[in-house]
Amino acid sequence: MTSTVTTVEDRRRLARRLAGSGRGFAEQYGFRVTNNPSSLFQVLCLAVLLARRGDFRRALDSAHALPDAGWDSAARLARATHADLVRVLRERGRRGDVDAVATLLGDLARTVRDEYGGDLRRLQSAAGYDPARQRALLAALPGADGEAVDLFLREAQALWREVGPVADRRALTAARRLGLGRSAEDLAALSGGRESERFAWLVGALARVDLERRYAAPTG
């Protein structure tokens, strides 16, 4: 059964509990969100993999497989052979689309390396710190469709304050079902503002609730 709240204070209380249940989405699943090239690239890979339809745990396993194999940056992943990528992904249980995913990840790594020296902060700078331009440059990367861009910026907004507030489709689905609001602006009002780090943690926690179907106990 979906848990809902009705009063403003109840909504704020639930938002605080959710934001305090873990540092957003990526870090809860073992991916550090720090403003360095390796971390940002790993978050981007995670976003691209999560945006593909299928079991989200398979996407997490595939994303973890990359740094576990030593490919923790765009430059290192760009040097991996297609055959090695396929092998590593299969060893982590990926089936079906493994060849396409390996091709996509290789193309993504080489593009980030060649266009931004492996550092997505250069993309941020190239966009002039303009959120719309950042979205456009991210969307030009292989595999970075609109959903993947939302997923990446949902995490990166804790570091790239100019892009907020960003709430992805799953976070907004959970917010509506829990009675917390219907937009990123609604959630920002509950968490201390659009540039609040706690806002990023809140929307990440909401996305986890929806993915894991934890509506009966949303802060567990």
C-alpha positions in Angstrom: 0.0 0.0 0.0 1.3 3.4 -0.9 2.1 5.7 2.1 0.9 9.3 1.7 1.2 12.4 3.8 -1.1 15.4 3.8 0.1 18.2 6.0 3.1 20.4 5.1 4.9 19.4 8.3 4.3 15.7 7.6 5.7 16.2 4.1 8.8 18.0 5.4 9.3 15.3 8.1 9.2 12.5 5.5 11.4 14.5 3.1 14.0 14.8 5.9 13.9 11.1 6.7 14.3 10.2 3.0 17.2 12.6 2.5 18.8 11.3 5.7 18.5 7.6 4.6 21.6 7.7 2.5 23.6 10.1 0.3 21.3 10.1 -2.7 21.2 7.3 -5.2 24.6 6.5 -6.7 26.5 6.5 -3.4 23.9 4.2 -1.8 24.8 1.7 -4.5 28.5 2.1 -4.1 29.4 4.9 -6.6 31.1 7.9 -5.1 29.8 11.3 -6.3 32.7 13.6 -6.2 33.8 16.4 -8.6 36.7 14.5 -10.2 37.0 13.0 -13.7 36.9 9.4 -12.6 33.9 9.7 -10.4 31.8 11.8 -12.8 32.5 9.4 -15.6 31.5 6.4 -13.5 28.2 8.2 -12.7 27.7 8.9 -16.3 28.1 5.2 -17.2 25.7 4.3 -14.5 23.2 6.7 -15.8 23.5 5.4 -19.4 23.1 1.8 -18.2 20.1 2.6 -15.9 18.3 4.4 -18.7 18.2 1.2 -20.8 15.1 -0.9 -20.1 15.6 -3.9 -17.9 16.3 -5.0 -14.4 18.0 -2.1 -12.6 20.2 -4.4 -10.6 21.7 -5.7 -13.9 22.5 -2.1 -14.8 24.2 -1.7 -11.4 26.2 -4.9 -11.8 27.4 -3.8 -15.3 28.3 -0.3 -14.0 30.3 -1.9 -11.1 32.1 -4.3 -13.5 33.9 -1.4 -15.2 35.9 0.0 -12.3 36.3 -3.5 -10.9 38.1 -4.4 -14.2 40.3 -1.3 -13.8 38.3 0.8 -16.2 37.5 3.6 -13.7 38.0 6.5 -16.1 37.1 7.4 -19.7 40.7 7.1 -20.7 41.1 3.6 -19.3 37.8 2.4 -20.6 38.6 3.8 -24.0 41.7 1.6 -24.2 39.7 -1.6 -23.5 39.0 -3.9 -26.4 35.5 -4.7 -27.4 36.2 -8.4 -26.7 37.3 -7.6 -23.2 34.3 -5.5 -22.5 32.0 -8.2 -23.7 33.8 -10.8 -21.5 33.7 -8.7 -18.4 30.0 -7.8 -18.8 29.1 -11.5 -19.4 31.1 -12.5 -16.3 28.9 -10.1 -14.3 25.7 -11.8 -15.6 24.7 -9.5 -18.5 23.0 -11.3 -21.3 21.1 -10.5 -24.5 22.3 -7.0 -25.3 25.8 -7.4 -24.1 27.4 -6.8 -27.5 25.4 -3.6 -28.0 26.2 -2.4 -24.5 29.9 -3.0 -24.9 29.9 -1.0 -28.1 28.0 1.8 -26.5 30.3 2.0 -23.5 33.4 2.0 -25.7 32.0 4.7 -27.9 31.0 6.8 -24.8 34.5 6.5 -23.3 36.2 7.4 -26.5 34.0 10.4 -27.0 34.5 11.8 -23.5 38.2 11.2 -23.8 38.5 12.8 -27.3 36.2 15.8 -26.8 36.8 16.6 -23.1 40.1 15.0 -22.2 38.2 12.4 -20.2 37.0 15.1 -17.8 33.2 16.0 -17.8 34.1 19.2 -15.9 35.4 20.4 -19.2 31.9 19.8 -20.7 30.5 21.9 -17.8 33.0 24.7 -18.7 32.4 24.4 -22.4 28.7 24.9 -21.8 29.5 28.2 -19.9 27.9 26.7 -16.8 24.5 27.1 -18.6 22.2 24.3 -17.6 20.4 24.1 -21.0 23.7 24.0 -22.8 25.1 21.4 -20.4 22.0 19.2 -21.2 22.6 19.6 -24.9 26.3 18.6 -24.7 25.5 15.6 -22.5 22.7 14.5 -24.9 25.2 14.6 -27.7 27.2 11.8 -26.0 26.7 8.2 -27.1 23.9 6.6 -25.2 23.0 9.7 -23.3 19.3 10.1 -24.2 17.0 12.5 -22.2 16.5 10.0 -19.4 20.2 9.3 -19.0 20.9 13.0 -18.9 18.3 13.4 -16.1 19.8 10.5 -14.2 23.3 11.9 -14.5 22.3 15.5 -13.5 20.2 14.1 -10.6 23.5 13.0 -9.1 25.8 15.7 -10.4 23.6 18.6 -9.1 25.1 18.1 -5.7 28.3 19.3 -7.3 27.1 21.3 -10.3 24.8 23.6 -8.4 23.7 25.6 -11.4 21.8 22.6 -12.9 19.3 22.1 -10.1 16.7 21.3 -9.3 16.6 18.0 -11.2 14.3 15.2 -10.4 14.1 12.2 -12.8 10.9 10.3 -13.8 11.2 7.7 -11.0 11.8 10.3 -8.3 8.7 12.2 -9.4 6.7 9.0 -9.5 7.6 8.3 -5.9 7.0 11.9 -4.8 3.5 11.8 -6.3 2.7 8.4 -4.7 4.0 9.5 -1.3 2.2 12.9 -1.4 5.3 15.0 -1.5 4.6 16.9 -4.6 4.5 16.7 -8.4 7.6 18.6 -9.5 11.2 19.2 -8.7 10.3 22.7 -7.4 7.8 21.1 -5.0 10.6 18.8 -3.6 13.1 21.7 -3.4 10.7 23.6 -1.2 10.7 20.7 1.2 14.4 20.2 1.3 15.9 23.6 1.7 16.1 25.0 -1.8 17.0 24.1 -5.4 20.8 24.2 -4.8 20.7 22.2 -1.5 22.8 19.0 -1.3 19.9 17.5 0.6 17.7 18.0 -2.4 20.0 15.7 -4.4 19.8 13.2 -1.6 16.1 13.4 -1.4 15.4 12.8 -5.1 18.0 10.0 -5.2 16.2 8.4 -2.2 12.9 8.8 -4.0 14.3 7.1 -7.1 15.4 4.2 -4.9 12.0 3.9 -3.4 10.4 3.5 -6.8 13.0 1.2 -8.2 12.9 -1.1 -5.1 9.1 -0.7 -4.7 9.6 0.2 -1.1 6.4 2.3 -0.8 5.2 0.5 2.3 8.3 1.5 4.2 9.8 4.4 2.2 12.6 5.2 4.7 13.7 1.6 5.3 
